[in-house]
Amino acid sequence: MAFRYEIYIVSEKSKWIHISDSWGSYEREPFDFLVKYIQGERKLYSVGEDQYRIEKDPYKLIYQWDSCFGIVIIYKDEDDRETVLSFIQEKINELNNIV
């Protein structure tokens, strides 16, 4: 199943990126699909309750899902914000073009 994603909110203070999806971010399936797509062949590690990190991720992003906020990507370094946003937007564009 194809989902439609978009970057919805970027919180510079909290260093997180909220991703909205065509299901309203309140179902887990779009989160799993997005993370597995970005993960590719790399390992996925649990780093907290419904928080995951992907092996060899140069930005050390944390992918989080919960029923309140939906899909959130947390970045660590403010200097990487624009590069991370570009990376996430590229992946979203790729996924949005999957039929």
Buried (B, 14 or more C-beta within 10 A) or exposed (E): EEBEBEBBEBEEEEBBBBBBBEBEBEBBEBBBBBBEBBBEEEEBEEBEEBBBBBEEBEBBBBBBBBEEBBBBBBBEEEEBBEEBBEBBBEBBEEBBEEE
